């Protein structure tokens, strides 16, 4: 698994940006994406956006 951590409220725009960053990192390391992405949100909805912690992850093969 390869993941990227980020904070803030998740929007389609932010999720798309983080997914592209994660894909670029995965390809730069010579891995192949097997499955994903999966989004993990760790805070309840009433927490202010700037305090929220999230992770976007993908399963990879090591070529």
KEPALUM-43370 format. One record per atom (N, C-alpha, C): residue in three letters; x, y, z; atom name. Coordinates in nm, 3 decimals. Atoms other than C-alpha are relative to their C-alpha. Last residue first. Example, Ala and Ser with C-alpha at 12.3 -4.5 7.8 and 13.67 -1.06 7.14 Angstrom:
BEGIN
 code      c1      c2      c3 site
  SER  -0.082  -0.119  -0.006    N
  SER   1.367  -0.106   0.714   CA
  SER  -0.077   0.109   0.073    C
  ALA   0.089  -0.119   0.000    N
  ALA   1.230  -0.450   0.780   CA
  ALA   0.090   0.120   0.000    C
***
This chain:
BEGIN
 code      c1      c2      c3 site
  UNK  -0.049   0.055   0.128    N
  UNK   0.780  -0.426  -1.073   CA
  UNK   0.144  -0.044   0.009    C
  UNK  -0.138  -0.043   0.016    N
  UNK   0.659  -0.384  -0.713   CA
  UNK   0.054  -0.067  -0.126    C
  UNK  -0.093   0.108   0.026    N
  UNK   0.283  -0.416  -0.733   CA
  UNK   0.139   0.061  -0.010    C
  UNK  -0.095   0.000   0.112    N
  UNK   0.064  -0.148  -0.573   CA
  UNK   0.073  -0.134  -0.011    C
  UNK  -0.079   0.121  -0.008    N
  UNK  -0.243  -0.101  -0.352   CA
  UNK   0.087  -0.008  -0.124    C
  UNK   0.010   0.090   0.115    N
  UNK  -0.361   0.257  -0.341   CA
  UNK   0.087  -0.121   0.026    C
  UNK  -0.094   0.110   0.017    N
  UNK  -0.428   0.493  -0.053   CA
  UNK  -0.031  -0.083  -0.123    C
  UNK   0.040   0.061   0.126    N
  UNK  -0.578   0.835   0.017   CA
  UNK   0.102  -0.108  -0.029    C
  UNK  -0.101   0.072   0.077    N
  UNK  -0.550   0.943   0.378   CA
  UNK  -0.065  -0.053  -0.127    C
  UNK   0.045   0.095   0.101    N
  UNK  -0.745   1.200   0.576   CA
  UNK   0.120  -0.071  -0.061    C
  UNK  -0.113   0.077   0.054    N
  UNK  -0.708   1.419   0.885   CA
  UNK  -0.054  -0.110  -0.090    C
  UNK   0.029   0.135   0.048    N
  UNK  -0.962   1.688   0.976   CA
  UNK   0.125  -0.064  -0.061    C
  UNK  -0.046   0.100  -0.097    N
  UNK  -0.843   1.985   1.183   CA
  UNK  -0.020  -0.144  -0.048    C
  UNK  -0.146  -0.010  -0.011    N
  UNK  -0.863   2.246   0.903   CA
  UNK   0.058  -0.100   0.101    C
  UNK  -0.075   0.052   0.114    N
  UNK  -1.215   2.127   0.819   CA
  UNK   0.151   0.002   0.017    C
  UNK  -0.030  -0.101   0.102    N
  UNK  -1.365   2.193   1.163   CA
  UNK   0.094  -0.057  -0.107    C
  UNK  -0.134  -0.055  -0.019    N
  UNK  -1.477   1.870   1.340   CA
  UNK   0.025   0.105  -0.108    C
  UNK   0.008  -0.129  -0.070    N
  UNK  -1.857   1.822   1.322   CA
  UNK   0.136   0.062   0.030    C
  UNK   0.033  -0.114   0.086    N
  UNK  -1.829   1.556   1.050   CA
  UNK  -0.004   0.135   0.071    C
  UNK   0.144  -0.016   0.018    N
  UNK  -1.647   1.303   1.269   CA
  UNK  -0.031   0.128  -0.076    C
  UNK   0.067  -0.089  -0.094    N
  UNK  -1.275   1.256   1.206   CA
  UNK  -0.150   0.004  -0.025    C
  UNK  -0.019   0.040  -0.139    N
  UNK  -1.056   0.985   1.055   CA
  UNK  -0.075   0.086   0.101    C
  UNK   0.027  -0.123  -0.075    N
  UNK  -1.145   0.984   0.687   CA
  UNK  -0.001  -0.037   0.147    C
  UNK   0.023   0.021  -0.143    N
  UNK  -0.988   0.706   0.482   CA
  UNK  -0.017   0.136   0.065    C
  UNK  -0.006  -0.120  -0.082    N
  UNK  -1.021   0.724   0.103   CA
  UNK  -0.032  -0.037   0.144    C
  UNK   0.090   0.003  -0.115    N
  UNK  -0.944   0.421  -0.108   CA
  UNK   0.024   0.126   0.082    C
  UNK  -0.038  -0.053  -0.131    N
  UNK  -0.789   0.443  -0.453   CA
  UNK  -0.109  -0.021   0.105    C
  UNK   0.022  -0.124  -0.073    N
  UNK  -0.769   0.164  -0.531   CA
  UNK  -0.042   0.109  -0.097    C
  UNK   0.138  -0.025  -0.038    N
  UNK  -0.620  -0.148  -0.684   CA
  UNK  -0.008   0.133   0.074    C
  UNK   0.078   0.123   0.003    N
  UNK  -0.305  -0.287  -0.846   CA
  UNK  -0.148   0.029   0.026    C
  UNK   0.119  -0.005  -0.083    N
  UNK  -0.116   0.030  -0.934   CA
  UNK  -0.081  -0.128  -0.019    C
  UNK   0.120   0.008   0.081    N
  UNK   0.223  -0.049  -1.080   CA
  UNK  -0.120  -0.003   0.093    C
  UNK   0.105   0.092  -0.041    N
  UNK   0.538   0.059  -0.899   CA
  UNK  -0.114   0.004  -0.101    C
  UNK  -0.001   0.120   0.083    N
  UNK   0.848   0.216  -1.056   CA
  UNK  -0.103  -0.104   0.040    C
  UNK  -0.070   0.106  -0.073    N
  UNK   0.909   0.470  -0.777   CA
  UNK   0.001  -0.132  -0.077    C
  UNK  -0.141  -0.041  -0.013    N
  UNK   0.820   0.763  -1.005   CA
  UNK   0.083  -0.105   0.073    C
  UNK  -0.069   0.025   0.127    N
  UNK   0.500   0.579  -1.104   CA
  UNK   0.147   0.040   0.008    C
  UNK  -0.005   0.144   0.023    N
  UNK   0.381   0.562  -0.743   CA
  UNK   0.078  -0.031  -0.127    C
  UNK  -0.100   0.058  -0.092    N
  UNK   0.471   0.927  -0.679   CA
  UNK   0.017  -0.149  -0.026    C
  UNK  -0.132  -0.045   0.046    N
  UNK   0.283   1.045  -0.989   CA
  UNK   0.110  -0.059   0.088    C
  UNK  -0.034   0.076   0.121    N
  UNK  -0.020   0.834  -0.892   CA
  UNK   0.139   0.038  -0.051    C
  UNK  -0.030   0.137  -0.041    N
  UNK  -0.022   0.982  -0.541   CA
  UNK   0.040  -0.085  -0.120    C
  UNK  -0.129  -0.002  -0.071    N
  UNK  -0.001   1.339  -0.668   CA
  UNK   0.043  -0.141   0.038    C
  UNK  -0.104  -0.021   0.102    N
  UNK  -0.281   1.269  -0.920   CA
  UNK   0.140   0.004   0.064    C
  UNK  -0.011   0.124   0.076    N
  UNK  -0.499   1.122  -0.643   CA
  UNK   0.107   0.012  -0.108    C
  UNK  -0.077   0.094  -0.080    N
  UNK  -0.426   1.421  -0.421   CA
  UNK   0.017  -0.133  -0.071    C
  UNK  -0.139  -0.049  -0.010    N
  UNK  -0.544   1.665  -0.689   CA
  UNK   0.088  -0.099   0.075    C
  UNK  -0.060   0.017   0.133    N
  UNK  -0.859   1.463  -0.764   CA
  UNK   0.147   0.041   0.001    C
  UNK  -0.021   0.143   0.018    N
  UNK  -0.945   1.442  -0.394   CA
  UNK   0.067  -0.030  -0.134    C
  UNK  -0.113   0.038  -0.084    N
  UNK  -0.898   1.816  -0.353   CA
  UNK   0.033  -0.148  -0.018    C
  UNK  -0.120  -0.066   0.051    N
  UNK  -1.127   1.893  -0.648   CA
  UNK   0.124  -0.041   0.079    C
  UNK  -0.038   0.069   0.124    N
  UNK  -1.393   1.640  -0.548   CA
  UNK   0.130   0.056  -0.055    C
  UNK   0.083  -0.041   0.112    N
  UNK  -1.396   1.788  -0.198   CA
  UNK   0.045  -0.080  -0.122    C
  UNK  -0.021   0.064   0.129    N
  UNK  -1.262   1.645   0.127   CA
  UNK  -0.102   0.052  -0.101    C
  UNK   0.124   0.063   0.046    N
  UNK  -1.257   1.882   0.421   CA
  UNK   0.021  -0.053  -0.140    C
  UNK   0.104  -0.083   0.059    N
  UNK  -0.904   1.951   0.534   CA
  UNK  -0.124  -0.079  -0.033    C
  UNK   0.099  -0.052  -0.093    N
  UNK  -0.586   1.758   0.602   CA
  UNK  -0.104   0.081  -0.076    C
  UNK   0.033  -0.141   0.022    N
  UNK  -0.368   1.534   0.391   CA
  UNK  -0.108   0.043   0.098    C
  UNK   0.079  -0.059  -0.108    N
  UNK  -0.189   1.201   0.411   CA
  UNK  -0.028   0.146  -0.036    C
  UNK  -0.032  -0.141  -0.018    N
  UNK  -0.075   1.018   0.097   CA
  UNK  -0.093   0.053   0.109    C
  UNK   0.103  -0.095  -0.037    N
  UNK  -0.070   0.643   0.076   CA
  UNK   0.055   0.140   0.009    C
  UNK  -0.064  -0.131   0.002    N
  UNK   0.112   0.351  -0.079   CA
  UNK  -0.109   0.100   0.032    C
  UNK   0.085  -0.118   0.000    N
  UNK   0.000   0.000   0.000   CA
  UNK   0.089   0.123   0.000    C
***
